[in-house]
Amino acid sequence: MKWNVREWSKRYIPSEIIASLFAVISALIINKFFNNPVLTALAGTWGENLGYYGSIFIRDLYKDKRKSGQHLLPHLKKIVRNLIFEFSIAEIIDSFLVRPFTMYLFPKIINNVVLGILLGKISADIIFYIPTIFSYEFRKKLWKT
């Protein structure tokens, strides 16, 4: 596998910034109302997922449209297929095990919700991107996309 750090950065960093904002905001809202570390970790996890996948989906949709000049709807099937292929393995491990655990653990250890959620997010991201990048590179070779 060729190291495409520039390509990976361009693809993932903008979505990571949006995901970080969604994670912190959703975790803070739930923490404010419930003051429950488990619910706070789950809100951070699912808020992050919404921001991350929403931004990747929208960017992929418009990128595909620009390349072809067609309407958006014909591209939906291909984009959904690509996203499922690229992220499904990593996402199952991430959302149901690693990320909720790290977003629960770090705020407890450092006694700061915002910093803990961000540190939990970063540590989970390291594990998340190993299978994601392999799947992304394999998908590009498989479907030439």
DSSP file (Angstrom, degrees, kcal/mol; ACC not computed):
  #  RESIDUE AA STRUCTURE BP1 BP2  ACC     N-H-->O    O-->H-N    N-H-->O    O-->H-N    TCO  KAPPA ALPHA  PHI   PSI    X-CA   Y-CA   Z-CA
    1    1 A M              0   0    0      0, 0.0     2,-0.2     0, 0.0   133,-0.0   0.000 360.0 360.0 360.0 131.4    0.0    0.0    0.0
    2    2 A K        -     0   0    0      1,-0.1     2,-1.0     2,-0.0   135,-0.0  -0.562 360.0-114.9 -77.6 142.6    1.3    3.4   -1.0
    3    3 A W        +     0   0    0     -2,-0.2     2,-0.5     1,-0.1     3,-0.2  -0.709  36.7 175.7 -82.8 104.1    1.3    6.1    1.8
    4    4 A N     >  +     0   0    0     -2,-1.0     4,-2.9     1,-0.2     5,-0.3  -0.430  17.0 151.9-104.4  54.7   -1.2    8.7    0.6
    5    5 A V  H  > S+     0   0    0     -2,-0.5     4,-2.7     1,-0.2     5,-0.2   0.868  71.7  51.3 -58.9 -40.4   -1.0   10.9    3.7
    6    6 A R  H  > S+     0   0    0     -3,-0.2     4,-2.4     2,-0.2    -1,-0.2   0.932 113.1  45.0 -62.9 -45.4   -1.9   14.1    1.7
    7    7 A E  H  > S+     0   0    0      2,-0.2     4,-2.0     1,-0.2    -2,-0.2   0.921 114.6  48.4 -64.2 -44.3   -5.0   12.4    0.2
    8    8 A W  H  X S+     0   0    0     -4,-2.9     4,-3.0     2,-0.2     5,-0.4   0.903 111.6  50.2 -64.0 -40.7   -6.1   10.9    3.5
    9    9 A S  H  X S+     0   0    0     -4,-2.7     4,-2.1    -5,-0.3    -1,-0.2   0.926 110.4  49.1 -62.5 -45.0   -5.7   14.2    5.2
   10   10 A K  H  < S+     0   0    0     -4,-2.4    -1,-0.2    -5,-0.2    -2,-0.2   0.869 116.9  43.1 -63.0 -36.3   -7.7   16.0    2.6
   11   11 A R  H  < S+     0   0    0     -4,-2.0     4,-0.4    -5,-0.2    -2,-0.2   0.907 127.0  25.0 -75.7 -43.0  -10.4   13.4    2.9
   12   12 A Y  H  X S+     0   0    0     -4,-3.0     4,-2.2    -5,-0.2    -3,-0.2   0.808 104.5  69.0-100.9 -31.6  -10.6   13.0    6.6
   13   13 A I  H  X S+     0   0    0     -4,-2.1     4,-2.2    -5,-0.4     5,-0.2   0.909  98.6  50.7 -63.6 -44.5   -9.4   16.1    8.4
   14   14 A P  H  > S+     0   0    0      0, 0.0     4,-1.8     0, 0.0    -1,-0.2   0.917 114.0  46.3 -58.3 -39.3  -12.3   18.4    7.5
   15   15 A S  H  > S+     0   0    0     -4,-0.4     4,-2.8     1,-0.2    -2,-0.2   0.848 108.8  55.9 -69.9 -33.1  -14.8   15.8    8.7
   16   16 A E  H  X S+     0   0    0     -4,-2.2     4,-2.4     2,-0.2    -1,-0.2   0.877 105.8  51.3 -65.3 -37.4  -12.8   15.3   11.9
   17   17 A I  H  X S+     0   0    0     -4,-2.2     4,-1.8     2,-0.2    -2,-0.2   0.945 113.8  43.3 -64.4 -47.3  -13.0   19.0   12.7
   18   18 A I  H  X S+     0   0    0     -4,-1.8     4,-2.4     1,-0.2    -2,-0.2   0.920 113.7  52.2 -62.9 -43.9  -16.8   18.9   12.2
   19   19 A A  H  X S+     0   0    0     -4,-2.8     4,-2.8    32,-0.2    -1,-0.2   0.877 106.2  54.3 -61.2 -39.0  -17.0   15.6   14.1
   20   20 A S  H  X S+     0   0    0     -4,-2.4     4,-2.5     2,-0.2     5,-0.2   0.921 109.2  47.6 -62.4 -43.8  -15.1   17.1   17.1
   21   21 A L  H  X S+     0   0    0     -4,-1.8     4,-2.6     1,-0.2     5,-0.2   0.936 113.5  47.2 -62.0 -46.4  -17.5   20.0   17.3
   22   22 A F  H  X S+     0   0    0     -4,-2.4     4,-2.5     1,-0.2     5,-0.3   0.896 112.1  51.3 -62.0 -40.6  -20.5   17.7   17.2
   23   23 A A  H  X S+     0   0    0     -4,-2.8     4,-2.3    24,-0.3     5,-0.2   0.944 114.0  41.8 -63.1 -49.0  -18.9   15.4   19.8
   24   24 A V  H  X S+     0   0    0     -4,-2.5     4,-2.7     2,-0.2     5,-0.2   0.929 116.4  48.1 -67.0 -45.2  -18.2   18.1   22.3
   25   25 A I  H  X S+     0   0    0     -4,-2.6     4,-2.3    -5,-0.2    -2,-0.2   0.939 114.9  44.2 -62.7 -47.1  -21.5   19.9   21.8
   26   26 A S  H  X S+     0   0    0     -4,-2.5     4,-2.2    -5,-0.2     5,-0.2   0.898 114.9  49.2 -66.8 -38.5  -23.6   16.8   22.1
   27   27 A A  H  X S+     0   0    0     -4,-2.3     4,-2.7    -5,-0.3    -2,-0.2   0.916 111.7  49.1 -65.2 -42.4  -21.7   15.5   25.1
   28   28 A L  H  X S+     0   0    0     -4,-2.7     4,-2.4    -5,-0.2    -2,-0.2   0.904 110.6  50.5 -64.4 -40.3  -21.9   18.9   26.9
   29   29 A I  H  X S+     0   0    0     -4,-2.3     4,-1.8    -5,-0.2    -2,-0.2   0.952 114.9  42.1 -62.4 -49.2  -25.7   19.1   26.3
   30   30 A I  H  X>S+     0   0    0     -4,-2.2     4,-2.8     1,-0.2     5,-0.6   0.894 114.3  51.9 -66.6 -39.1  -26.3   15.6   27.7
   31   31 A N  H  X5S+     0   0    0     -4,-2.7     4,-1.5    -5,-0.2    -1,-0.2   0.893 107.9  52.9 -63.3 -38.7  -23.9   16.1   30.5
   32   32 A K  H  <5S+     0   0    0     -4,-2.4    -1,-0.2    -5,-0.2    -2,-0.2   0.910 118.2  35.1 -62.0 -43.6  -25.6   19.4   31.5
   33   33 A F  H  <5S+     0   0    0     -4,-1.8    -2,-0.2    -5,-0.2    -1,-0.2   0.834 135.9  18.0 -83.4 -33.6  -29.1   17.7   31.6
   34   34 A F  H  <5S-     0   0    0     -4,-2.8    -3,-0.2    -5,-0.2    -2,-0.2   0.667  74.8-150.4-115.6 -21.2  -28.2   14.3   33.0
   35   35 A N     << +     0   0    0     -4,-1.5    -4,-0.2    -5,-0.6    -3,-0.1   0.892  50.7 138.3  46.6  45.7  -24.7   14.5   34.6
   36   36 A N     >  -     0   0    0     -6,-0.3     4,-2.6     1,-0.1     5,-0.2  -0.976  49.2-152.7-123.7 117.3  -24.2   10.8   33.7
   37   37 A P  H  > S+     0   0    0      0, 0.0     4,-2.3     0, 0.0     5,-0.2   0.829  95.8  52.1 -61.3 -33.3  -20.8    9.8   32.3
   38   38 A V  H  > S+     0   0    0      2,-0.2     4,-2.3     1,-0.2     5,-0.2   0.952 113.3  43.0 -68.2 -48.1  -22.2    6.9   30.3
   39   39 A L  H  > S+     0   0    0      1,-0.2     4,-2.5     2,-0.2     5,-0.2   0.876 113.5  53.3 -64.2 -37.0  -24.9    9.0   28.6
   40   40 A T  H  X S+     0   0    0     -4,-2.6     4,-2.4     2,-0.2    -1,-0.2   0.922 109.7  47.7 -63.0 -44.3  -22.3   11.7   28.0
   41   41 A A  H  X S+     0   0    0     -4,-2.3     4,-2.3     2,-0.2    -2,-0.2   0.908 113.3  47.9 -63.6 -42.6  -19.9    9.3   26.4
   42   42 A L  H  X S+     0   0    0     -4,-2.3     4,-2.7     2,-0.2     5,-0.3   0.898 111.3  50.2 -66.2 -40.2  -22.7    7.9   24.2
   43   43 A A  H  X S+     0   0    0     -4,-2.5     4,-2.5     2,-0.2     5,-0.3   0.906 111.3  49.1 -64.8 -40.5  -23.9   11.4   23.2
   44   44 A G  H  X S+     0   0    0     -4,-2.4     4,-2.1   -18,-0.2    -2,-0.2   0.912 112.7  48.4 -62.8 -42.3  -20.3   12.3   22.3
   45   45 A T  H  X S+     0   0    0     -4,-2.3     4,-2.1     2,-0.2    -2,-0.2   0.953 117.3  39.0 -62.9 -51.5  -19.9    9.1   20.2
   46   46 A W  H  X S+     0   0    0     -4,-2.7     4,-2.0     2,-0.2    -2,-0.2   0.821 114.4  53.8 -75.6 -30.2  -23.2    9.5   18.3
   47   47 A G  H  X S+     0   0    0     -4,-2.5     4,-2.2    -5,-0.3   -24,-0.3   0.913 109.8  49.1 -64.9 -41.8  -22.8   13.2   17.9
   48   48 A E  H  X S+     0   0    0     -4,-2.1     4,-3.0    -5,-0.3     5,-0.2   0.921 109.1  52.4 -62.5 -43.6  -19.4   12.7   16.4
   49   49 A N  H  X>S+     0   0    0     -4,-2.1     4,-2.5     1,-0.2     5,-0.5   0.913 108.4  51.1 -58.8 -43.5  -20.8   10.1   14.0
   50   50 A L  H  X5S+     0   0    0     -4,-2.0     4,-1.7     1,-0.2     5,-0.2   0.942 115.0  41.7 -60.6 -48.4  -23.5   12.4   12.8
   51   51 A G  H  X5S+     0   0    0     -4,-2.2     4,-1.7   -32,-0.2   -32,-0.2   0.900 118.4  46.1 -66.3 -40.9  -21.0   15.2   12.1
   52   52 A Y  H  X5S+     0   0    0     -4,-3.0     4,-2.2    -5,-0.2     5,-0.2   0.974 119.5  35.4 -68.6 -56.9  -18.3   12.9   10.6
   53   53 A Y  H  X5S+     0   0    0     -4,-2.5     4,-2.6    -5,-0.2     5,-0.2   0.846 115.6  56.2 -72.2 -32.1  -20.5   10.8    8.3
   54   54 A G  H  X<S+     0   0    0     -4,-1.7     4,-2.2    -5,-0.5    -1,-0.2   0.932 111.1  43.8 -62.0 -44.1  -22.8   13.7    7.4
   55   55 A S  H  X S+     0   0    0     -4,-1.7     4,-2.4    -5,-0.2    -2,-0.2   0.897 114.8  48.2 -70.9 -38.8  -19.9   15.8    6.2
   56   56 A I  H  X S+     0   0    0     -4,-2.2     4,-2.9     2,-0.2     5,-0.3   0.932 112.2  50.2 -65.4 -43.8  -18.2   13.0    4.3
   57   57 A F  H  X S+     0   0    0     -4,-2.6     4,-2.4     1,-0.2    -2,-0.2   0.935 112.7  45.6 -59.4 -48.0  -21.5   12.0    2.6
   58   58 A I  H  X S+     0   0    0     -4,-2.2     4,-2.3    -5,-0.2     5,-0.2   0.919 114.5  47.8 -64.4 -44.1  -22.2   15.6    1.5
   59   59 A R  H  X S+     0   0    0     -4,-2.4     4,-2.4     1,-0.2    -2,-0.2   0.922 113.2  47.7 -63.7 -43.5  -18.6   16.2    0.3
   60   60 A D  H  X S+     0   0    0     -4,-2.9     4,-2.4    -5,-0.2     5,-0.2   0.895 110.8  52.7 -63.4 -39.3  -18.6   12.9   -1.6
   61   61 A L  H  X S+     0   0    0     -4,-2.4     4,-1.9    -5,-0.3    -2,-0.2   0.936 114.2  40.4 -62.7 -48.0  -22.0   13.7   -3.2
   62   62 A Y  H  X S+     0   0    0     -4,-2.3     4,-2.4     2,-0.2    -1,-0.2   0.839 113.4  54.3 -72.9 -32.3  -20.9   17.1   -4.4
   63   63 A K  H  X S+     0   0    0     -4,-2.4     4,-1.9    -5,-0.2    -2,-0.2   0.929 110.9  46.4 -64.5 -44.4  -17.5   15.9   -5.6
   64   64 A D  H  X S+     0   0    0     -4,-2.4     4,-1.8     1,-0.2     6,-0.3   0.888 111.9  51.4 -64.0 -40.1  -19.1   13.1   -7.6
   65   65 A K  H  X S+     0   0    0     -4,-1.9     4,-3.5    -5,-0.2     5,-0.3   0.915 108.1  51.6 -64.4 -43.0  -21.6   15.6   -9.1
   66   66 A R  H  < S+     0   0    0     -4,-2.4    -1,-0.2     1,-0.2    -2,-0.2   0.895 109.6  50.7 -61.4 -39.9  -18.9   18.0  -10.1
   67   67 A K  H  < S+     0   0    0     -4,-1.9    -1,-0.2     1,-0.2    -2,-0.2   0.892 124.1  27.2 -65.1 -39.5  -17.0   15.2  -11.9
   68   68 A S  H  < S-     0   0    0     -4,-1.8    -2,-0.2    -5,-0.1    -1,-0.2   0.732  89.9-138.9 -98.8 -24.4  -20.0   14.0  -13.9
   69   69 A G     <  +     0   0    0     -4,-3.5    -3,-0.1     1,-0.2    -4,-0.1   0.556  62.2 123.7  76.1   6.4  -22.1   17.2  -14.1
   70   70 A Q  S    S-     0   0    0     -5,-0.3    -1,-0.2    -6,-0.3    -2,-0.1  -0.333  71.0 -77.5 -91.6 176.6  -25.3   15.2  -13.5
   71   71 A H        -     0   0    0     -3,-0.1     4,-0.3     1,-0.1    -1,-0.2  -0.230  43.6-113.3 -66.2 164.4  -27.9   15.5  -10.9
   72   72 A L  S >> S+     0   0    0      1,-0.2     3,-1.8     2,-0.1     4,-0.5   0.862 101.3  71.4 -72.1 -37.2  -27.2   14.3   -7.4
   73   73 A L  G >4 S+     0   0    0      1,-0.3     3,-1.4     2,-0.2     4,-0.5   0.833  89.4  58.3 -57.2 -40.6  -29.6   11.4   -7.1
   74   74 A P  G 34 S+     0   0    0      0, 0.0     4,-0.4     0, 0.0    -1,-0.3   0.739 105.2  54.5 -61.7 -17.7  -27.9    9.0   -9.6
   75   75 A H  G <> S+     0   0    0     -3,-1.8     4,-2.4    -4,-0.3     5,-0.2   0.615  83.9  85.2 -90.2 -13.4  -24.8    9.1   -7.4
   76   76 A L  H <X S+     0   0    0     -3,-1.4     4,-2.8    -4,-0.5     5,-0.3   0.907  87.6  50.3 -59.1 -46.0  -26.5    8.1   -4.1
   77   77 A K  H  > S+     0   0    0     -4,-0.5     4,-2.3     1,-0.2    -1,-0.2   0.927 113.6  45.4 -60.0 -46.2  -26.2    4.4   -4.6
   78   78 A K  H  > S+     0   0    0     -4,-0.4     4,-2.5     2,-0.2    -1,-0.2   0.906 114.2  48.4 -64.2 -42.8  -22.5    4.5   -5.4
   79   79 A I  H  X S+     0   0    0     -4,-2.4     4,-2.6     2,-0.2     5,-0.2   0.922 112.1  47.8 -67.1 -44.0  -21.7    6.8   -2.6
   80   80 A V  H  X S+     0   0    0     -4,-2.8     4,-2.5    -5,-0.2     5,-0.2   0.925 112.5  50.4 -62.4 -43.6  -23.6    4.8    0.0
   81   81 A R  H  X S+     0   0    0     -4,-2.3     4,-2.4    -5,-0.3    -2,-0.2   0.932 112.1  47.6 -57.4 -47.4  -21.9    1.6   -1.3
   82   82 A N  H  X S+     0   0    0     -4,-2.5     4,-2.7     1,-0.2    -2,-0.2   0.903 112.1  48.7 -63.3 -42.4  -18.5    3.3   -1.0
   83   83 A L  H  X S+     0   0    0     -4,-2.6     4,-2.5     2,-0.2     5,-0.3   0.905 111.6  49.2 -66.5 -41.0  -19.1    4.6    2.5
   84   84 A I  H  X S+     0   0    0     -4,-2.5     4,-2.2    -5,-0.2     5,-0.3   0.936 114.5  45.5 -62.9 -45.0  -20.3    1.3    3.7
   85   85 A F  H  < S+     0   0    0     -4,-2.4     4,-0.3    -5,-0.2    -2,-0.2   0.916 116.8  45.0 -63.1 -43.4  -17.3   -0.5    2.2
   86   86 A E  H  < S+     0   0    0     -4,-2.7    50,-0.3    -5,-0.2    49,-0.3   0.876 128.8  19.8 -69.7 -39.1  -14.8    2.1    3.6
   87   87 A F  H  X S+     0   0    0     -4,-2.5     4,-3.1    -5,-0.2     5,-0.3   0.613  92.5  92.8-112.6 -14.0  -16.2    2.4    7.1
   88   88 A S  H  X S+     0   0    0     -4,-2.2     4,-2.2    -5,-0.3     5,-0.2   0.894  91.5  42.3 -59.4 -48.4  -18.3   -0.5    8.1
   89   89 A I  H  > S+     0   0    0     -4,-0.3     4,-1.7    -5,-0.3    -1,-0.2   0.958 120.3  42.7 -62.9 -50.0  -15.6   -2.7    9.8
   90   90 A A  H  > S+     0   0    0     -4,-0.2     4,-2.7     1,-0.2    -2,-0.2   0.885 113.3  53.5 -62.8 -38.8  -14.0    0.2   11.6
   91   91 A E  H  X S+     0   0    0     -4,-3.1     4,-2.9     2,-0.2     5,-0.5   0.879 104.8  52.7 -68.7 -38.6  -17.3    1.7   12.6
   92   92 A I  H  X S+     0   0    0     -4,-2.2     4,-1.2    -5,-0.3    -1,-0.2   0.947 116.0  40.3 -61.6 -47.3  -18.7   -1.4   14.2
   93   93 A I  H  X>S+     0   0    0     -4,-1.7     5,-1.9    -5,-0.2     4,-0.8   0.915 121.1  45.5 -64.6 -43.2  -15.6   -1.7   16.4
   94   94 A D  I  <>S+     0   0    0     -4,-2.7     5,-2.3    -5,-0.2     3,-0.4   0.961 115.7  38.7 -68.9 -56.1  -15.4    2.0   17.0
   95   95 A S  I  <5S+     0   0    0     -4,-2.9    -1,-0.2     1,-0.2    -3,-0.2   0.767 122.4  39.4 -74.2 -26.1  -19.0    3.0   17.8
   96   96 A F  I  <5S+     0   0    0     -4,-1.2    -1,-0.2    -5,-0.5    -2,-0.2   0.533 134.6   2.2-102.6  -5.4  -20.0    0.0   19.9
   97   97 A L  I  X5S+     0   0    0     -4,-0.8     4,-1.4    -3,-0.4    -3,-0.2   0.489 123.0  39.2-139.9 -68.0  -16.8   -0.6   21.8
   98   98 A V  I  ><S+     0   0    0     -5,-1.9     4,-2.7     2,-0.2     5,-0.2   0.952 113.6  44.2 -66.7 -56.5  -13.7    1.7   21.5
   99   99 A R  H  ><S+     0   0    0     -5,-2.3     4,-2.7     1,-0.2     5,-0.2   0.909 113.6  47.7 -64.5 -46.5  -15.1    5.2   21.3
  100  100 A P  H  > S+     0   0    0      0, 0.0     4,-1.0     0, 0.0    -1,-0.2   0.914 114.4  49.8 -60.2 -37.5  -17.8    5.0   24.0
  101  101 A F  H  X S+     0   0    0     -4,-1.4     4,-2.9     2,-0.2     3,-0.4   0.949 113.9  42.7 -64.2 -48.7  -15.2    3.5   26.3
  102  102 A T  H  X S+     0   0    0     -4,-2.7     4,-2.2     1,-0.2    -1,-0.2   0.860 113.7  51.9 -68.8 -33.5  -12.5    6.2   25.6
  103  103 A M  H  < S+     0   0    0     -4,-2.7    -1,-0.2    -5,-0.2    -2,-0.2   0.668 115.2  43.5 -76.8 -15.0  -15.1    9.0   25.8
  104  104 A Y  H  X S+     0   0    0     -4,-1.0     4,-1.1    -3,-0.4    -2,-0.2   0.850 116.7  45.9 -85.8 -45.4  -16.2    7.6   29.2
  105  105 A L  H  X S+     0   0    0     -4,-2.9     4,-2.5    -5,-0.2     5,-0.2   0.931 107.5  52.1 -68.8 -50.1  -12.7    6.9   30.5
  106  106 A F  H  X S+     0   0    0     -4,-2.2     4,-2.5     1,-0.2     5,-0.3   0.892 108.0  49.4 -63.5 -43.1  -10.9   10.2   29.7
  107  107 A P  H  >>S+     0   0    0      0, 0.0     4,-1.3     0, 0.0     5,-0.6   0.884 114.1  48.6 -61.9 -33.6  -13.4   12.6   31.3
  108  108 A K  H  <5S+     0   0    0     -4,-1.1    -2,-0.2     2,-0.2    -3,-0.1   0.911 112.6  47.5 -68.8 -41.8  -13.3   10.5   34.4
  109  109 A I  H  <5S+     0   0    0     -4,-2.5    -1,-0.2     1,-0.2    -3,-0.2   0.924 125.0  28.0 -67.4 -45.0   -9.5   10.3   34.6
  110  110 A I  H  <5S-     0   0    0     -4,-2.5    -1,-0.2    -5,-0.2    -2,-0.2   0.513  98.2-131.5 -99.5  -3.8   -8.9   14.0   34.0
  111  111 A N  T  <5S+     0   0    0     -4,-1.3     2,-0.3    -5,-0.3    -3,-0.2   0.869  72.4 108.6  58.8  40.7  -12.2   15.3   35.5
  112  112 A N     >< -     0   0    0     -5,-0.6     4,-2.4    -6,-0.3     5,-0.2  -0.908  54.5-158.4-148.6 116.3  -12.9   17.6   32.6
  113  113 A V  H  > S+     0   0    0     -2,-0.3     4,-2.8     2,-0.2     5,-0.2   0.942  90.6  44.0 -64.4 -50.4  -15.7   16.8   30.1
  114  114 A V  H  > S+     0   0    0      2,-0.2     4,-2.2     1,-0.2    -1,-0.2   0.959 120.2  39.4 -63.0 -53.3  -14.6   18.8   27.1
  115  115 A L  H  > S+     0   0    0      1,-0.2     4,-2.7     2,-0.2     5,-0.2   0.886 116.7  52.2 -64.4 -38.9  -10.9   17.9   27.3
  116  116 A G  H  X S+     0   0    0     -4,-2.4     4,-2.6     2,-0.2   -10,-0.2   0.901 109.0  48.9 -64.5 -42.0  -11.8   14.3   28.2
  117  117 A I  H  X S+     0   0    0     -4,-2.8     4,-2.5    -5,-0.2    -2,-0.2   0.925 113.3  47.7 -63.8 -43.9  -14.1   13.9   25.2
  118  118 A L  H  X S+     0   0    0     -4,-2.2     4,-2.4    -5,-0.2    -2,-0.2   0.918 113.8  46.1 -64.5 -43.1  -11.5   15.3   22.9
  119  119 A L  H  X S+     0   0    0     -4,-2.7     4,-2.3     2,-0.2    -2,-0.2   0.893 113.6  49.6 -66.2 -39.0   -8.8   13.0   24.3
  120  120 A G  H  X S+     0   0    0     -4,-2.6     4,-2.1    -5,-0.2   -17,-0.2   0.897 111.2  50.3 -63.4 -40.3  -11.1   10.1   24.1
  121  121 A K  H  X S+     0   0    0     -4,-2.5     4,-2.4     2,-0.2    -2,-0.2   0.931 111.0  47.7 -63.0 -47.5  -12.0   11.0   20.5
  122  122 A I  H  X S+     0   0    0     -4,-2.4     4,-1.6     1,-0.2    -2,-0.2   0.912 112.1  48.7 -63.6 -43.8   -8.3   11.2   19.5
  123  123 A S  H  X S+     0   0    0     -4,-2.3     4,-1.0     1,-0.2    -1,-0.2   0.895 113.6  47.1 -65.9 -37.6   -7.4    7.9   21.1
  124  124 A A  H  X S+     0   0    0     -4,-2.1     4,-2.6     1,-0.2    -1,-0.2   0.864 105.9  60.4 -68.7 -35.3  -10.3    6.2   19.4
  125  125 A D  H  X S+     0   0    0     -4,-2.4     4,-2.5     1,-0.2    -1,-0.2   0.874  97.9  58.3 -59.9 -37.7   -9.5    7.8   16.1
  126  126 A I  H  X S+     0   0    0     -4,-1.6     4,-0.6     1,-0.2    -1,-0.2   0.927 112.4  39.4 -59.1 -45.0   -6.1    6.1   16.1
  127  127 A I  H >< S+     0   0    0     -4,-1.0     3,-0.6     1,-0.2    -1,-0.2   0.883 114.3  55.8 -70.6 -38.8   -7.7    2.7   16.3
  128  128 A F  H 3X S+     0   0    0     -4,-2.6     4,-1.4     1,-0.2    -2,-0.2   0.873 102.7  54.0 -61.8 -41.1  -10.5    3.7   13.9
  129  129 A Y  H 3X S+     0   0    0     -4,-2.5     4,-2.2     1,-0.2     5,-0.3   0.662  91.4  72.8 -78.1 -15.0   -8.2    4.8   11.0
  130  130 A I  H <X S+     0   0    0     -3,-0.6     4,-1.4    -4,-0.6    -1,-0.2   0.989 110.2  28.4 -63.0 -58.7   -6.2    1.6   10.7
  131  131 A P  H  > S+     0   0    0      0, 0.0     4,-2.5     0, 0.0     5,-0.2   0.840 118.9  60.2 -70.8 -28.9   -9.0   -0.5    9.1
  132  132 A T  H  X S+     0   0    0     -4,-1.4     4,-2.6     2,-0.2    -2,-0.2   0.938 106.0  44.9 -63.3 -46.8  -10.6    2.6    7.5
  133  133 A I  H  X S+     0   0    0     -4,-2.2     4,-2.5     2,-0.2     5,-0.2   0.895 112.9  50.8 -67.5 -39.6   -7.5    3.5    5.5
  134  134 A F  H  X S+     0   0    0     -4,-1.4     4,-2.3    -5,-0.3    -1,-0.2   0.935 113.2  46.3 -61.0 -44.3   -7.0   -0.1    4.4
  135  135 A S  H  X S+     0   0    0     -4,-2.5     4,-2.7   -49,-0.3    -2,-0.2   0.893 111.6  51.9 -64.7 -39.9  -10.6   -0.3    3.3
  136  136 A Y  H  X S+     0   0    0     -4,-2.6     4,-2.2   -50,-0.3    -2,-0.2   0.936 112.1  44.8 -62.1 -47.8  -10.4    3.1    1.5
  137  137 A E  H  X S+     0   0    0     -4,-2.5     4,-1.7     1,-0.2    -2,-0.2   0.892 114.6  48.8 -65.7 -39.3   -7.4    2.1   -0.5
  138  138 A F  H  X S+     0   0    0     -4,-2.3     4,-2.7    -5,-0.2    -2,-0.2   0.908 109.7  52.6 -65.8 -42.1   -8.8   -1.3   -1.3
  139  139 A R  H  X S+     0   0    0     -4,-2.7     4,-2.8     1,-0.2     6,-0.5   0.903 106.5  53.4 -60.4 -42.5  -12.1    0.3   -2.4
  140  140 A K  H  X S+     0   0    0     -4,-2.2     4,-1.1     1,-0.2     5,-0.2   0.906 113.6  42.3 -60.6 -41.3  -10.2    2.6   -4.8
  141  141 A K  H  < S+     0   0    0     -4,-1.7    -2,-0.2     2,-0.2    -1,-0.2   0.894 116.1  49.3 -71.3 -39.3   -8.5   -0.3   -6.4
  142  142 A L  H  < S+     0   0    0     -4,-2.7    -2,-0.2     1,-0.2    -3,-0.2   0.932 129.8  16.8 -67.1 -48.6  -11.7   -2.4   -6.5
  143  143 A W  H  < S-     0   0    0     -4,-2.8    -1,-0.2    -5,-0.2    -2,-0.2   0.342  95.6-124.2-110.9   4.8  -14.1    0.1   -8.0
  144  144 A K     <        0   0    0     -4,-1.1    -4,-0.2    -5,-0.3    -3,-0.2   0.900 360.0 360.0  52.6  43.6  -11.6    2.7   -9.4
  145  145 A T              0   0    0     -6,-0.5    -5,-0.2    -5,-0.2    -1,-0.1   0.360 360.0 360.0-124.0 360.0  -13.3    5.4   -7.4
